[in-house]
């Protein structure tokens, strides 16, 4: 799922881009297990600033293991 994003801040003026989330589960995992997800965002501002972000949370082995973090470029 993805949605368009438009915003304004005094520091960077107008900005726009897209944001969304990717949800998934491994085929071998049971149906009642939590879904792993990767969120993403991309935007460019009026002053030429670029922001890319991808926070994530991954579940493995029937929720025994959890990996989470975020990759960001600004």
mmJSON file of the N, C-alpha and C atoms, coordinates in Angstrom:
{"data_MODEL":{"atom_site":{
"group_PDB":["ATOM","ATOM","ATOM","ATOM","ATOM","ATOM","ATOM","ATOM","ATOM","ATOM","ATOM","ATOM","ATOM","ATOM","ATOM","ATOM","ATOM","ATOM","ATOM","ATOM","ATOM","ATOM","ATOM","ATOM","ATOM","ATOM","ATOM","ATOM","ATOM","ATOM","ATOM","ATOM","ATOM","ATOM","ATOM","ATOM","ATOM","ATOM","ATOM","ATOM","ATOM","ATOM","ATOM","ATOM","ATOM","ATOM","ATOM","ATOM","ATOM","ATOM","ATOM","ATOM","ATOM","ATOM","ATOM","ATOM","ATOM","ATOM","ATOM","ATOM","ATOM","ATOM","ATOM","ATOM","ATOM","ATOM","ATOM","ATOM","ATOM","ATOM","ATOM","ATOM","ATOM","ATOM","ATOM","ATOM","ATOM","ATOM","ATOM","ATOM","ATOM","ATOM","ATOM","ATOM","ATOM","ATOM","ATOM","ATOM","ATOM","ATOM","ATOM","ATOM","ATOM","ATOM","ATOM","ATOM","ATOM","ATOM","ATOM","ATOM","ATOM","ATOM","ATOM","ATOM","ATOM","ATOM","ATOM","ATOM","ATOM","ATOM","ATOM","ATOM","ATOM","ATOM","ATOM","ATOM","ATOM","ATOM","ATOM","ATOM","ATOM","ATOM","ATOM","ATOM","ATOM","ATOM","ATOM","ATOM","ATOM","ATOM","ATOM","ATOM","ATOM","ATOM","ATOM","ATOM","ATOM","ATOM","ATOM","ATOM","ATOM","ATOM","ATOM","ATOM","ATOM","ATOM","ATOM","ATOM","ATOM","ATOM","ATOM","ATOM","ATOM","ATOM","ATOM","ATOM","ATOM","ATOM","ATOM","ATOM","ATOM","ATOM","ATOM","ATOM","ATOM","ATOM","ATOM","ATOM","ATOM","ATOM","ATOM","ATOM","ATOM","ATOM","ATOM","ATOM","ATOM","ATOM","ATOM","ATOM","ATOM","ATOM","ATOM","ATOM","ATOM","ATOM","ATOM","ATOM","ATOM","ATOM","ATOM","ATOM","ATOM","ATOM","ATOM","ATOM","ATOM","ATOM","ATOM","ATOM","ATOM","ATOM","ATOM","ATOM","ATOM","ATOM","ATOM","ATOM","ATOM","ATOM","ATOM","ATOM","ATOM","ATOM","ATOM","ATOM","ATOM","ATOM","ATOM","ATOM","ATOM","ATOM"],
"id":[1,2,3,4,5,6,7,8,9,10,11,12,13,14,15,16,17,18,19,20,21,22,23,24,25,26,27,28,29,30,31,32,33,34,35,36,37,38,39,40,41,42,43,44,45,46,47,48,49,50,51,52,53,54,55,56,57,58,59,60,61,62,63,64,65,66,67,68,69,70,71,72,73,74,75,76,77,78,79,80,81,82,83,84,85,86,87,88,89,90,91,92,93,94,95,96,97,98,99,100,101,102,103,104,105,106,107,108,109,110,111,112,113,114,115,116,117,118,119,120,121,122,123,124,125,126,127,128,129,130,131,132,133,134,135,136,137,138,139,140,141,142,143,144,145,146,147,148,149,150,151,152,153,154,155,156,157,158,159,160,161,162,163,164,165,166,167,168,169,170,171,172,173,174,175,176,177,178,179,180,181,182,183,184,185,186,187,188,189,190,191,192,193,194,195,196,197,198,199,200,201,202,203,204,205,206,207,208,209,210,211,212,213,214,215,216,217,218,219,220,221,222],
"type_symbol":["N","C","C","N","C","C","N","C","C","N","C","C","N","C","C","N","C","C","N","C","C","N","C","C","N","C","C","N","C","C","N","C","C","N","C","C","N","C","C","N","C","C","N","C","C","N","C","C","N","C","C","N","C","C","N","C","C","N","C","C","N","C","C","N","C","C","N","C","C","N","C","C","N","C","C","N","C","C","N","C","C","N","C","C","N","C","C","N","C","C","N","C","C","N","C","C","N","C","C","N","C","C","N","C","C","N","C","C","N","C","C","N","C","C","N","C","C","N","C","C","N","C","C","N","C","C","N","C","C","N","C","C","N","C","C","N","C","C","N","C","C","N","C","C","N","C","C","N","C","C","N","C","C","N","C","C","N","C","C","N","C","C","N","C","C","N","C","C","N","C","C","N","C","C","N","C","C","N","C","C","N","C","C","N","C","C","N","C","C","N","C","C","N","C","C","N","C","C","N","C","C","N","C","C","N","C","C","N","C","C","N","C","C","N","C","C","N","C","C","N","C","C"],
"label_atom_id":["N","CA","C","N","CA","C","N","CA","C","N","CA","C","N","CA","C","N","CA","C","N","CA","C","N","CA","C","N","CA","C","N","CA","C","N","CA","C","N","CA","C","N","CA","C","N","CA","C","N","CA","C","N","CA","C","N","CA","C","N","CA","C","N","CA","C","N","CA","C","N","CA","C","N","CA","C","N","CA","C","N","CA","C","N","CA","C","N","CA","C","N","CA","C","N","CA","C","N","CA","C","N","CA","C","N","CA","C","N","CA","C","N","CA","C","N","CA","C","N","CA","C","N","CA","C","N","CA","C","N","CA","C","N","CA","C","N","CA","C","N","CA","C","N","CA","C","N","CA","C","N","CA","C","N","CA","C","N","CA","C","N","CA","C","N","CA","C","N","CA","C","N","CA","C","N","CA","C","N","CA","C","N","CA","C","N","CA","C","N","CA","C","N","CA","C","N","CA","C","N","CA","C","N","CA","C","N","CA","C","N","CA","C","N","CA","C","N","CA","C","N","CA","C","N","CA","C","N","CA","C","N","CA","C","N","CA","C","N","CA","C","N","CA","C","N","CA","C","N","CA","C","N","CA","C","N","CA","C"],
"label_alt_id":[null,null,null,null,null,null,null,null,null,null,null,null,null,null,null,null,null,null,null,null,null,null,null,null,null,null,null,null,null,null,null,null,null,null,null,null,null,null,null,null,null,null,null,null,null,null,null,null,null,null,null,null,null,null,null,null,null,null,null,null,null,null,null,null,null,null,null,null,null,null,null,null,null,null,null,null,null,null,null,null,null,null,null,null,null,null,null,null,null,null,null,null,null,null,null,null,null,null,null,null,null,null,null,null,null,null,null,null,null,null,null,null,null,null,null,null,null,null,null,null,null,null,null,null,null,null,null,null,null,null,null,null,null,null,null,null,null,null,null,null,null,null,null,null,null,null,null,null,null,null,null,null,null,null,null,null,null,null,null,null,null,null,null,null,null,null,null,null,null,null,null,null,null,null,null,null,null,null,null,null,null,null,null,null,null,null,null,null,null,null,null,null,null,null,null,null,null,null,null,null,null,null,null,null,null,null,null,null,null,null,null,null,null,null,null,null,null,null,null,null,null,null],
"label_comp_id":["UNK","UNK","UNK","UNK","UNK","UNK","UNK","UNK","UNK","UNK","UNK","UNK","UNK","UNK","UNK","UNK","UNK","UNK","UNK","UNK","UNK","UNK","UNK","UNK","UNK","UNK","UNK","UNK","UNK","UNK","UNK","UNK","UNK","UNK","UNK","UNK","UNK","UNK","UNK","UNK","UNK","UNK","UNK","UNK","UNK","UNK","UNK","UNK","UNK","UNK","UNK","UNK","UNK","UNK","UNK","UNK","UNK","UNK","UNK","UNK","UNK","UNK","UNK","UNK","UNK","UNK","UNK","UNK","UNK","UNK","UNK","UNK","UNK","UNK","UNK","UNK","UNK","UNK","UNK","UNK","UNK","UNK","UNK","UNK","UNK","UNK","UNK","UNK","UNK","UNK","UNK","UNK","UNK","UNK","UNK","UNK","UNK","UNK","UNK","UNK","UNK","UNK","UNK","UNK","UNK","UNK","UNK","UNK","UNK","UNK","UNK","UNK","UNK","UNK","UNK","UNK","UNK","UNK","UNK","UNK","UNK","UNK","UNK","UNK","UNK","UNK","UNK","UNK","UNK","UNK","UNK","UNK","UNK","UNK","UNK","UNK","UNK","UNK","UNK","UNK","UNK","UNK","UNK","UNK","UNK","UNK","UNK","UNK","UNK","UNK","UNK","UNK","UNK","UNK","UNK","UNK","UNK","UNK","UNK","UNK","UNK","UNK","UNK","UNK","UNK","UNK","UNK","UNK","UNK","UNK","UNK","UNK","UNK","UNK","UNK","UNK","UNK","UNK","UNK","UNK","UNK","UNK","UNK","UNK","UNK","UNK","UNK","UNK","UNK","UNK","UNK","UNK","UNK","UNK","UNK","UNK","UNK","UNK","UNK","UNK","UNK","UNK","UNK","UNK","UNK","UNK","UNK","UNK","UNK","UNK","UNK","UNK","UNK","UNK","UNK","UNK","UNK","UNK","UNK","UNK","UNK","UNK"],
"label_asym_id":["A","A","A","A","A","A","A","A","A","A","A","A","A","A","A","A","A","A","A","A","A","A","A","A","A","A","A","A","A","A","A","A","A","A","A","A","A","A","A","A","A","A","A","A","A","A","A","A","A","A","A","A","A","A","A","A","A","A","A","A","A","A","A","A","A","A","A","A","A","A","A","A","A","A","A","A","A","A","A","A","A","A","A","A","A","A","A","A","A","A","A","A","A","A","A","A","A","A","A","A","A","A","A","A","A","A","A","A","A","A","A","A","A","A","A","A","A","A","A","A","A","A","A","A","A","A","A","A","A","A","A","A","A","A","A","A","A","A","A","A","A","A","A","A","A","A","A","A","A","A","A","A","A","A","A","A","A","A","A","A","A","A","A","A","A","A","A","A","A","A","A","A","A","A","A","A","A","A","A","A","A","A","A","A","A","A","A","A","A","A","A","A","A","A","A","A","A","A","A","A","A","A","A","A","A","A","A","A","A","A","A","A","A","A","A","A","A","A","A","A","A","A"],
"label_entity_id":["1","1","1","1","1","1","1","1","1","1","1","1","1","1","1","1","1","1","1","1","1","1","1","1","1","1","1","1","1","1","1","1","1","1","1","1","1","1","1","1","1","1","1","1","1","1","1","1","1","1","1","1","1","1","1","1","1","1","1","1","1","1","1","1","1","1","1","1","1","1","1","1","1","1","1","1","1","1","1","1","1","1","1","1","1","1","1","1","1","1","1","1","1","1","1","1","1","1","1","1","1","1","1","1","1","1","1","1","1","1","1","1","1","1","1","1","1","1","1","1","1","1","1","1","1","1","1","1","1","1","1","1","1","1","1","1","1","1","1","1","1","1","1","1","1","1","1","1","1","1","1","1","1","1","1","1","1","1","1","1","1","1","1","1","1","1","1","1","1","1","1","1","1","1","1","1","1","1","1","1","1","1","1","1","1","1","1","1","1","1","1","1","1","1","1","1","1","1","1","1","1","1","1","1","1","1","1","1","1","1","1","1","1","1","1","1","1","1","1","1","1","1"],
"label_seq_id":[1,1,1,2,2,2,3,3,3,4,4,4,5,5,5,6,6,6,7,7,7,8,8,8,9,9,9,10,10,10,11,11,11,12,12,12,13,13,13,14,14,14,15,15,15,16,16,16,17,17,17,18,18,18,19,19,19,20,20,20,21,21,21,22,22,22,23,23,23,24,24,24,25,25,25,26,26,26,27,27,27,28,28,28,29,29,29,30,30,30,31,31,31,32,32,32,33,33,33,34,34,34,35,35,35,36,36,36,37,37,37,38,38,38,39,39,39,40,40,40,41,41,41,42,42,42,43,43,43,44,44,44,45,45,45,46,46,46,47,47,47,48,48,48,49,49,49,50,50,50,51,51,51,52,52,52,53,53,53,54,54,54,55,55,55,56,56,56,57,57,57,58,58,58,59,59,59,60,60,60,61,61,61,62,62,62,63,63,63,64,64,64,65,65,65,66,66,66,67,67,67,68,68,68,69,69,69,70,70,70,71,71,71,72,72,72,73,73,73,74,74,74],
"pdbx_PDB_ins_code":[null,null,null,null,null,null,null,null,null,null,null,null,null,null,null,null,null,null,null,null,null,null,null,null,null,null,null,null,null,null,null,null,null,null,null,null,null,null,null,null,null,null,null,null,null,null,null,null,null,null,null,null,null,null,null,null,null,null,null,null,null,null,null,null,null,null,null,null,null,null,null,null,null,null,null,null,null,null,null,null,null,null,null,null,null,null,null,null,null,null,null,null,null,null,null,null,null,null,null,null,null,null,null,null,null,null,null,null,null,null,null,null,null,null,null,null,null,null,null,null,null,null,null,null,null,null,null,null,null,null,null,null,null,null,null,null,null,null,null,null,null,null,null,null,null,null,null,null,null,null,null,null,null,null,null,null,null,null,null,null,null,null,null,null,null,null,null,null,null,null,null,null,null,null,null,null,null,null,null,null,null,null,null,null,null,null,null,null,null,null,null,null,null,null,null,null,null,null,null,null,null,null,null,null,null,null,null,null,null,null,null,null,null,null,null,null,null,null,null,null,null,null],
"Cartn_x":[0.85,0.0,0.905,0.582,1.343,0.376,0.775,-0.048,0.835,0.291,1.062,1.182,2.271,2.526,2.866,2.24,2.555,2.657,3.706,3.868,4.601,4.593,5.294,5.978,7.244,7.95,8.676,8.855,9.55,10.997,11.657,13.053,13.233,12.328,12.529,11.44,10.503,9.388,8.502,7.965,7.06,7.832,7.229,7.825,6.741,7.138,6.172,6.865,6.087,6.641,5.603,6.057,5.164,5.604,4.65,4.918,4.041,4.472,3.678,4.241,3.639,4.063,3.919,4.868,4.844,4.732,3.667,3.456,3.577,4.227,4.385,4.659,4.499,4.761,5.415,6.341,6.988,5.995,6.119,5.157,5.089,6.199,6.247,5.679,5.342,4.846,3.33,2.817,1.368,0.584,-0.698,-1.546,-1.715,-1.654,-1.878,-0.614,0.479,1.72,1.68,2.401,2.481,3.114,2.687,3.27,4.537,5.548,6.711,6.3,6.967,6.619,7.839,7.794,8.79,8.022,8.192,7.569,8.577,8.088,9.002,8.458,9.375,8.977,10.04,9.591,10.462,9.879,10.71,10.222,11.347,10.947,11.847,11.232,12.061,11.55,11.812,11.18,11.325,12.778,13.539,14.945,15.893,15.356,16.178,16.642,16.11,16.483,15.768,16.476,15.908,15.907,14.799,14.676,14.141,14.899,14.483,14.502,13.461,13.416,12.775,13.281,12.725,12.854,11.982,11.972,11.367,11.856,11.377,11.284,10.442,10.314,10.027,10.937,10.839,10.684,9.801,9.532,9.91,10.544,10.981,10.69,10.659,10.554,9.402,8.206,6.99,7.121,7.62,7.795,8.869,9.735,10.82,11.913,12.124,13.145,12.508,13.033,12.522,13.717,13.733,14.765,14.074,14.549,13.952,15.048,14.741,15.717,15.182,16.071,15.666,16.86,16.647,17.651,17.129,17.958,17.529,18.644,18.239,19.144,18.505,19.241,18.709,19.713],
"Cartn_y":[-1.162,0.0,1.237,2.237,3.481,4.654,5.783,6.993,8.195,9.204,10.42,11.266,12.032,12.871,14.283,15.285,16.691,17.364,18.186,18.849,20.174,20.968,22.244,22.397,22.817,23.208,24.518,25.375,26.651,26.465,25.378,25.155,24.704,23.874,23.3,23.665,24.493,24.925,23.717,23.691,22.61,21.341,20.21,18.919,17.955,16.96,15.968,14.666,13.599,12.292,11.214,10.066,8.937,8.2,7.537,6.708,5.472,4.412,3.201,2.127,0.967,-0.164,-1.452,-2.336,-3.663,-4.659,-5.445,-6.45,-7.832,-8.741,-10.091,-11.074,-12.344,-13.423,-14.552,-15.259,-16.373,-17.511,-18.236,-19.302,-20.391,-20.641,-21.719,-21.318,-20.059,-19.585,-19.765,-19.977,-20.158,-18.878,-19.028,-17.886,-16.878,-17.332,-16.416,-15.671,-15.82,-15.136,-13.689,-12.808,-11.406,-11.298,-10.296,-10.025,-9.187,-9.472,-8.602,-7.398,-6.272,-5.1,-4.238,-3.596,-2.611,-1.373,-0.291,0.97,1.746,2.591,3.367,4.769,5.69,7.06,7.67,8.503,9.219,10.606,11.634,12.992,13.883,14.898,15.924,17.263,18.18,19.479,20.539,21.672,22.814,23.302,23.072,23.48,22.384,21.326,20.265,19.212,19.187,18.171,16.862,15.752,14.425,13.647,13.005,12.187,10.813,9.755,8.379,7.678,6.94,6.228,4.869,3.888,2.538,1.843,2.185,1.421,0.04,-0.965,-2.331,-3.104,-4.13,-5.065,-6.431,-7.385,-8.713,-9.762,-10.718,-11.786,-13.129,-14.006,-15.325,-16.38,-17.634,-18.801,-18.673,-18.476,-18.37,-17.283,-16.129,-14.945,-15.103,-16.098,-16.268,-15.217,-14.835,-13.866,-12.647,-11.48,-10.222,-9.34,-8.854,-7.924,-6.622,-5.515,-4.232,-3.186,-2.176,-1.116,-0.117,0.733,1.739,2.144,2.214,2.718,4.078,5.118,6.468,7.181,7.951,8.834,10.199,11.22,12.586,13.503],
"Cartn_z":[0.0,0.0,0.0,-0.81,-0.87,-0.958,-0.368,-0.42,-0.751,-1.412,-1.676,-0.403,-0.31,0.867,0.396,1.003,0.763,2.128,2.316,3.613,3.45,4.519,4.55,5.897,5.889,7.105,6.824,7.827,7.605,7.117,7.548,7.188,5.744,5.246,3.91,2.91,3.309,2.45,2.096,0.883,0.494,0.141,0.47,0.138,-0.289,-1.03,-1.468,-1.819,-1.821,-2.129,-1.913,-1.414,-1.175,0.083,0.71,1.881,1.796,2.434,2.397,3.292,3.204,4.023,3.226,3.439,2.847,3.996,4.016,5.067,4.456,5.173,4.652,5.787,5.465,6.416,5.639,6.255,5.578,5.405,4.314,3.987,5.044,5.728,6.711,8.073,8.259,9.556,9.661,10.874,11.056,10.762,10.473,10.122,11.252,12.502,13.623,14.059,13.325,13.653,13.158,13.834,13.414,12.027,11.294,9.99,10.16,9.356,9.263,8.437,8.643,7.846,7.578,6.42,6.034,5.603,6.32,5.948,5.098,4.236,3.422,3.213,3.009,2.683,1.784,0.883,-0.032,-0.209,-0.071,-0.316,-0.808,-1.55,-2.055,-1.684,-1.17,-0.748,-1.804,-1.628,-2.53,-2.596,-1.519,-1.468,-1.949,-2.527,-3.102,-2.122,-0.921,0.058,-0.286,-0.097,-0.357,0.95,1.235,2.44,2.042,2.37,2.154,3.505,3.825,5.096,4.934,5.706,5.651,7.009,7.967,9.216,8.974,9.696,9.471,10.78,10.762,11.872,11.269,11.523,10.929,12.027,11.816,12.774,12.163,12.983,12.528,13.587,13.167,14.071,15.061,14.531,15.355,16.423,16.011,16.859,17.938,17.791,18.753,18.527,17.264,16.917,16.26,16.605,16.082,15.722,14.488,14.047,13.682,14.218,13.876,13.729,12.935,12.715,11.715,11.238,10.272,9.423,8.139,7.218,6.716,6.834,6.47,5.713,4.709,3.98,3.934,4.336,4.306,3.656],
"occupancy":[1.0,1.0,1.0,1.0,1.0,1.0,1.0,1.0,1.0,1.0,1.0,1.0,1.0,1.0,1.0,1.0,1.0,1.0,1.0,1.0,1.0,1.0,1.0,1.0,1.0,1.0,1.0,1.0,1.0,1.0,1.0,1.0,1.0,1.0,1.0,1.0,1.0,1.0,1.0,1.0,1.0,1.0,1.0,1.0,1.0,1.0,1.0,1.0,1.0,1.0,1.0,1.0,1.0,1.0,1.0,1.0,1.0,1.0,1.0,1.0,1.0,1.0,1.0,1.0,1.0,1.0,1.0,1.0,1.0,1.0,1.0,1.0,1.0,1.0,1.0,1.0,1.0,1.0,1.0,1.0,1.0,1.0,1.0,1.0,1.0,1.0,1.0,1.0,1.0,1.0,1.0,1.0,1.0,1.0,1.0,1.0,1.0,1.0,1.0,1.0,1.0,1.0,1.0,1.0,1.0,1.0,1.0,1.0,1.0,1.0,1.0,1.0,1.0,1.0,1.0,1.0,1.0,1.0,1.0,1.0,1.0,1.0,1.0,1.0,1.0,1.0,1.0,1.0,1.0,1.0,1.0,1.0,1.0,1.0,1.0,1.0,1.0,1.0,1.0,1.0,1.0,1.0,1.0,1.0,1.0,1.0,1.0,1.0,1.0,1.0,1.0,1.0,1.0,1.0,1.0,1.0,1.0,1.0,1.0,1.0,1.0,1.0,1.0,1.0,1.0,1.0,1.0,1.0,1.0,1.0,1.0,1.0,1.0,1.0,1.0,1.0,1.0,1.0,1.0,1.0,1.0,1.0,1.0,1.0,1.0,1.0,1.0,1.0,1.0,1.0,1.0,1.0,1.0,1.0,1.0,1.0,1.0,1.0,1.0,1.0,1.0,1.0,1.0,1.0,1.0,1.0,1.0,1.0,1.0,1.0,1.0,1.0,1.0,1.0,1.0,1.0,1.0,1.0,1.0,1.0,1.0,1.0],
"B_iso_or_equiv":[0.0,0.0,0.0,0.0,0.0,0.0,0.0,0.0,0.0,0.0,0.0,0.0,0.0,0.0,0.0,0.0,0.0,0.0,0.0,0.0,0.0,0.0,0.0,0.0,0.0,0.0,0.0,0.0,0.0,0.0,0.0,0.0,0.0,0.0,0.0,0.0,0.0,0.0,0.0,0.0,0.0,0.0,0.0,0.0,0.0,0.0,0.0,0.0,0.0,0.0,0.0,0.0,0.0,0.0,0.0,0.0,0.0,0.0,0.0,0.0,0.0,0.0,0.0,0.0,0.0,0.0,0.0,0.0,0.0,0.0,0.0,0.0,0.0,0.0,0.0,0.0,0.0,0.0,0.0,0.0,0.0,0.0,0.0,0.0,0.0,0.0,0.0,0.0,0.0,0.0,0.0,0.0,0.0,0.0,0.0,0.0,0.0,0.0,0.0,0.0,0.0,0.0,0.0,0.0,0.0,0.0,0.0,0.0,0.0,0.0,0.0,0.0,0.0,0.0,0.0,0.0,0.0,0.0,0.0,0.0,0.0,0.0,0.0,0.0,0.0,0.0,0.0,0.0,0.0,0.0,0.0,0.0,0.0,0.0,0.0,0.0,0.0,0.0,0.0,0.0,0.0,0.0,0.0,0.0,0.0,0.0,0.0,0.0,0.0,0.0,0.0,0.0,0.0,0.0,0.0,0.0,0.0,0.0,0.0,0.0,0.0,0.0,0.0,0.0,0.0,0.0,0.0,0.0,0.0,0.0,0.0,0.0,0.0,0.0,0.0,0.0,0.0,0.0,0.0,0.0,0.0,0.0,0.0,0.0,0.0,0.0,0.0,0.0,0.0,0.0,0.0,0.0,0.0,0.0,0.0,0.0,0.0,0.0,0.0,0.0,0.0,0.0,0.0,0.0,0.0,0.0,0.0,0.0,0.0,0.0,0.0,0.0,0.0,0.0,0.0,0.0,0.0,0.0,0.0,0.0,0.0,0.0],
"pdbx_formal_charge":[null,null,null,null,null,null,null,null,null,null,null,null,null,null,null,null,null,null,null,null,null,null,null,null,null,null,null,null,null,null,null,null,null,null,null,null,null,null,null,null,null,null,null,null,null,null,null,null,null,null,null,null,null,null,null,null,null,null,null,null,null,null,null,null,null,null,null,null,null,null,null,null,null,null,null,null,null,null,null,null,null,null,null,null,null,null,null,null,null,null,null,null,null,null,null,null,null,null,null,null,null,null,null,null,null,null,null,null,null,null,null,null,null,null,null,null,null,null,null,null,null,null,null,null,null,null,null,null,null,null,null,null,null,null,null,null,null,null,null,null,null,null,null,null,null,null,null,null,null,null,null,null,null,null,null,null,null,null,null,null,null,null,null,null,null,null,null,null,null,null,null,null,null,null,null,null,null,null,null,null,null,null,null,null,null,null,null,null,null,null,null,null,null,null,null,null,null,null,null,null,null,null,null,null,null,null,null,null,null,null,null,null,null,null,null,null,null,null,null,null,null,null],
"auth_seq_id":[1,1,1,2,2,2,3,3,3,4,4,4,5,5,5,6,6,6,7,7,7,8,8,8,9,9,9,10,10,10,11,11,11,12,12,12,13,13,13,14,14,14,15,15,15,16,16,16,17,17,17,18,18,18,19,19,19,20,20,20,21,21,21,22,22,22,23,23,23,24,24,24,25,25,25,26,26,26,27,27,27,28,28,28,29,29,29,30,30,30,31,31,31,32,32,32,33,33,33,34,34,34,35,35,35,36,36,36,37,37,37,38,38,38,39,39,39,40,40,40,41,41,41,42,42,42,43,43,43,44,44,44,45,45,45,46,46,46,47,47,47,48,48,48,49,49,49,50,50,50,51,51,51,52,52,52,53,53,53,54,54,54,55,55,55,56,56,56,57,57,57,58,58,58,59,59,59,60,60,60,61,61,61,62,62,62,63,63,63,64,64,64,65,65,65,66,66,66,67,67,67,68,68,68,69,69,69,70,70,70,71,71,71,72,72,72,73,73,73,74,74,74],
"auth_comp_id":["UNK","UNK","UNK","UNK","UNK","UNK","UNK","UNK","UNK","UNK","UNK","UNK","UNK","UNK","UNK","UNK","UNK","UNK","UNK","UNK","UNK","UNK","UNK","UNK","UNK","UNK","UNK","UNK","UNK","UNK","UNK","UNK","UNK","UNK","UNK","UNK","UNK","UNK","UNK","UNK","UNK","UNK","UNK","UNK","UNK","UNK","UNK","UNK","UNK","UNK","UNK","UNK","UNK","UNK","UNK","UNK","UNK","UNK","UNK","UNK","UNK","UNK","UNK","UNK","UNK","UNK","UNK","UNK","UNK","UNK","UNK","UNK","UNK","UNK","UNK","UNK","UNK","UNK","UNK","UNK","UNK","UNK","UNK","UNK","UNK","UNK","UNK","UNK","UNK","UNK","UNK","UNK","UNK","UNK","UNK","UNK","UNK","UNK","UNK","UNK","UNK","UNK","UNK","UNK","UNK","UNK","UNK","UNK","UNK","UNK","UNK","UNK","UNK","UNK","UNK","UNK","UNK","UNK","UNK","UNK","UNK","UNK","UNK","UNK","UNK","UNK","UNK","UNK","UNK","UNK","UNK","UNK","UNK","UNK","UNK","UNK","UNK","UNK","UNK","UNK","UNK","UNK","UNK","UNK","UNK","UNK","UNK","UNK","UNK","UNK","UNK","UNK","UNK","UNK","UNK","UNK","UNK","UNK","UNK","UNK","UNK","UNK","UNK","UNK","UNK","UNK","UNK","UNK","UNK","UNK","UNK","UNK","UNK","UNK","UNK","UNK","UNK","UNK","UNK","UNK","UNK","UNK","UNK","UNK","UNK","UNK","UNK","UNK","UNK","UNK","UNK","UNK","UNK","UNK","UNK","UNK","UNK","UNK","UNK","UNK","UNK","UNK","UNK","UNK","UNK","UNK","UNK","UNK","UNK","UNK","UNK","UNK","UNK","UNK","UNK","UNK","UNK","UNK","UNK","UNK","UNK","UNK"],
"auth_asym_id":["A","A","A","A","A","A","A","A","A","A","A","A","A","A","A","A","A","A","A","A","A","A","A","A","A","A","A","A","A","A","A","A","A","A","A","A","A","A","A","A","A","A","A","A","A","A","A","A","A","A","A","A","A","A","A","A","A","A","A","A","A","A","A","A","A","A","A","A","A","A","A","A","A","A","A","A","A","A","A","A","A","A","A","A","A","A","A","A","A","A","A","A","A","A","A","A","A","A","A","A","A","A","A","A","A","A","A","A","A","A","A","A","A","A","A","A","A","A","A","A","A","A","A","A","A","A","A","A","A","A","A","A","A","A","A","A","A","A","A","A","A","A","A","A","A","A","A","A","A","A","A","A","A","A","A","A","A","A","A","A","A","A","A","A","A","A","A","A","A","A","A","A","A","A","A","A","A","A","A","A","A","A","A","A","A","A","A","A","A","A","A","A","A","A","A","A","A","A","A","A","A","A","A","A","A","A","A","A","A","A","A","A","A","A","A","A","A","A","A","A","A","A"],
"auth_atom_id":["N","CA","C","N","CA","C","N","CA","C","N","CA","C","N","CA","C","N","CA","C","N","CA","C","N","CA","C","N","CA","C","N","CA","C","N","CA","C","N","CA","C","N","CA","C","N","CA","C","N","CA","C","N","CA","C","N","CA","C","N","CA","C","N","CA","C","N","CA","C","N","CA","C","N","CA","C","N","CA","C","N","CA","C","N","CA","C","N","CA","C","N","CA","C","N","CA","C","N","CA","C","N","CA","C","N","CA","C","N","CA","C","N","CA","C","N","CA","C","N","CA","C","N","CA","C","N","CA","C","N","CA","C","N","CA","C","N","CA","C","N","CA","C","N","CA","C","N","CA","C","N","CA","C","N","CA","C","N","CA","C","N","CA","C","N","CA","C","N","CA","C","N","CA","C","N","CA","C","N","CA","C","N","CA","C","N","CA","C","N","CA","C","N","CA","C","N","CA","C","N","CA","C","N","CA","C","N","CA","C","N","CA","C","N","CA","C","N","CA","C","N","CA","C","N","CA","C","N","CA","C","N","CA","C","N","CA","C","N","CA","C","N","CA","C","N","CA","C","N","CA","C","N","CA","C","N","CA","C"],
"pdbx_PDB_model_num":[1,1,1,1,1,1,1,1,1,1,1,1,1,1,1,1,1,1,1,1,1,1,1,1,1,1,1,1,1,1,1,1,1,1,1,1,1,1,1,1,1,1,1,1,1,1,1,1,1,1,1,1,1,1,1,1,1,1,1,1,1,1,1,1,1,1,1,1,1,1,1,1,1,1,1,1,1,1,1,1,1,1,1,1,1,1,1,1,1,1,1,1,1,1,1,1,1,1,1,1,1,1,1,1,1,1,1,1,1,1,1,1,1,1,1,1,1,1,1,1,1,1,1,1,1,1,1,1,1,1,1,1,1,1,1,1,1,1,1,1,1,1,1,1,1,1,1,1,1,1,1,1,1,1,1,1,1,1,1,1,1,1,1,1,1,1,1,1,1,1,1,1,1,1,1,1,1,1,1,1,1,1,1,1,1,1,1,1,1,1,1,1,1,1,1,1,1,1,1,1,1,1,1,1,1,1,1,1,1,1,1,1,1,1,1,1,1,1,1,1,1,1]
}}}
